[in-house]
């Protein structure tokens, strides 16, 4: 339901299309430059016809999503480990807190500043079905949709920060006991 609200906010006039037209031997570089330009222009929807660039963009977005989910899930499990595993929490929260912090730090260093982090792949075709598409050279382009990720980042950094803080506190207690 929440995604429908986000999709309703999209400006369907602010759509960029990277067409699969091979003019010369540097076509792949032209496609990559065109994608970079559209990401920097903050287009609401980007359609990518060339499969090679589309696959690269989808993998990079998936990588960022994995880092985000790893940080949040590991951090949540770390913070809940004393409740779920009262006798064994000491064995669990350390690695989980470390992994949460590592994922959050890697996300912060390598992903947060990338303009691609604001986009998600439209897997269900909801956005694509609302677009008026003329003259596409492929029947199934990759569709990138711009999303506001402020809440997602706040959640990630809060959970990861608390997990690292909890792990450090427990390590300090263990060291001084």
Residue pairs with C-beta under 8 A, 6 or more apart in sequence:
3 126
4 126
6 147
6 148
7 126
7 127
7 130
7 145
10 44
10 45
10 127
10 145
10 146
11 44
12 44
12 45
12 130
12 131
12 132
14 43
14 44
14 45
15 43
15 44
15 45
15 46
15 47
15 131
16 38
16 41
16 43
16 45
16 46
16 47
17 46
17 47
17 49
17 136
17 141
18 31
18 34
18 35
18 38
18 46
18 47
18 48
18 49
18 50
18 53
19 49
19 136
19 137
20 31
20 49
20 50
20 51
20 137
20 138
21 27
21 137
23 30
27 50
28 50
28 52
28 53
31 48
31 50
31 52
31 53
32 53
35 46
35 48
35 53
35 57
36 115
38 46
39 46
39 115
39 116
39 118
39 119
40 115
42 115
42 118
42 146
43 146
44 145
44 146
45 122
45 127
45 131
45 143
45 144
45 145
45 146
46 119
46 143
46 144
47 128
47 131
47 133
47 136
47 141
47 142
47 143
47 144
48 54
48 57
48 141
48 142
48 143
48 144
49 136
49 137
49 138
49 141
51 138
51 142
54 141
54 142
55 142
57 116
57 119
57 121
57 142
57 144
58 121
58 142
60 114
60 116
61 116
61 119
61 120
61 121
61 144
62 121
63 111
64 107
64 111
64 114
64 116
64 117
65 120
67 103
67 104
67 106
67 107
67 111
68 103
68 107
68 152
68 156
70 99
70 100
70 103
71 100
71 101
71 103
71 104
71 107
71 156
71 159
71 160
72 100
72 155
72 156
72 159
72 160
74 96
74 97
74 99
74 100
74 103
74 163
75 96
75 97
75 100
75 104
75 159
75 160
75 162
75 163
76 159
76 163
77 92
77 96
78 92
78 93
78 96
78 97
78 100
78 163
78 166
78 167
79 93
79 159
79 162
79 163
79 166
81 89
81 92
81 93
81 96
82 89
82 93
85 92
90 170
90 174
93 163
93 166
93 167
93 170
94 167
94 170
94 171
96 163
96 167
97 163
97 164
97 166
97 167
97 168
98 164
98 167
100 159
100 160
100 163
100 164
101 160
101 163
101 164
101 167
103 160
104 156
104 157
104 160
104 161
107 156
108 157
111 117
112 153
117 149
118 146
118 147
118 148
118 149
119 144
119 145
119 146
119 147
120 144
120 145
120 147
121 142
121 143
121 144
121 145
122 128
122 143
122 144
122 145
125 143
127 143
127 145
128 141
128 143
